[in-house]
Amino acid sequence: MTSCKGSSRPLPLHQPLPRLQLTTLVLLELGLGVVLLLILWIAGIPPMPQLFDQLDQIQQHPPLWLQVPMGSESYLWIYPVVLFVSAWLI
């Protein structure tokens, strides 16, 4: 071990690695999963194009409960107008 100038405390030769937090590990796993899916897709492994074709079909024809409601768009103005008026009155 060596010591710093003017310090009587010896410096350790190696620092312990910092402990990774759960969030970091989850994000690393998600990133590696996406990279793995892309590699499998580019390699042409049979389930991957089928998976992406199925996702495309779901996006082109979403279930009824996921579709944007059709009809009068005027109700969309209610929320911003109410928030604007309430903020202006305050």
C-alpha positions in Angstrom: 0.0 0.0 0.0 1.0 3.5 -0.7 0.2 6.7 1.2 -0.7 10.2 0.0 1.6 13.1 0.7 0.9 14.5 4.1 -1.5 11.7 4.9 -0.7 9.0 7.4 -3.6 6.8 6.1 -2.5 4.2 3.5 -4.4 4.2 0.2 -6.0 0.9 -0.8 -4.5 -0.7 -4.0 -7.9 -1.4 -5.5 -11.3 0.2 -5.0 -14.4 -1.9 -4.5 -16.8 -1.8 -7.4 -19.8 0.3 -6.8 -23.0 -1.6 -6.1 -25.5 -1.3 -9.1 -28.9 -0.2 -8.2 -32.1 -2.1 -9.2 -33.1 0.5 -11.7 -29.8 0.3 -13.5 -30.0 -3.5 -13.7 -33.6 -3.4 -15.0 -32.7 -0.8 -17.7 -29.6 -2.9 -18.7 -31.8 -6.0 -19.0 -34.4 -4.2 -21.1 -31.7 -2.8 -23.4 -30.1 -6.2 -23.8 -33.5 -7.7 -24.5 -34.2 -5.2 -27.2 -30.7 -5.7 -28.8 -31.3 -9.5 -28.7 -34.7 -9.1 -30.4 -33.1 -7.0 -33.1 -30.3 -9.4 -33.7 -32.8 -12.3 -33.9 -35.0 -10.3 -36.3 -32.0 -9.4 -38.5 -30.8 -13.0 -38.5 -34.2 -14.1 -39.8 -35.0 -16.5 -37.0 -38.6 -17.7 -37.9 -40.5 -16.5 -34.8 -39.2 -13.0 -35.0 -40.7 -11.9 -38.4 -44.0 -13.5 -37.3 -43.9 -11.5 -34.0 -43.3 -8.2 -35.8 -45.9 -9.1 -38.4 -48.4 -9.7 -35.6 -47.5 -6.4 -33.9 -48.0 -4.6 -37.3 -51.4 -6.2 -37.6 -52.4 -5.1 -34.1 -51.3 -1.6 -34.9 -53.1 -1.5 -38.2 -56.3 -2.9 -36.7 -56.4 -2.2 -33.0 -59.0 -3.7 -30.7 -62.1 -1.6 -30.2 -61.2 -0.7 -26.6 -57.9 0.8 -27.8 -59.3 2.8 -30.7 -59.7 6.6 -30.5 -63.3 7.4 -30.1 -65.0 8.7 -33.3 -67.5 11.5 -33.2 -67.6 15.0 -32.0 -64.1 16.5 -31.4 -65.6 19.5 -29.6 -65.5 17.6 -26.3 -61.7 17.7 -26.5 -61.8 21.4 -25.9 -63.6 21.1 -22.5 -60.6 20.1 -20.5 -58.2 22.9 -21.6 -60.9 25.5 -21.4 -61.9 24.4 -17.8 -58.2 24.4 -16.8 -57.6 27.8 -18.4 -60.7 29.4 -16.7 -59.9 27.8 -13.3 -56.2 29.0 -13.5 -57.4 32.5 -14.6 -59.9 32.7 -11.7 -57.2 31.7 -9.2 
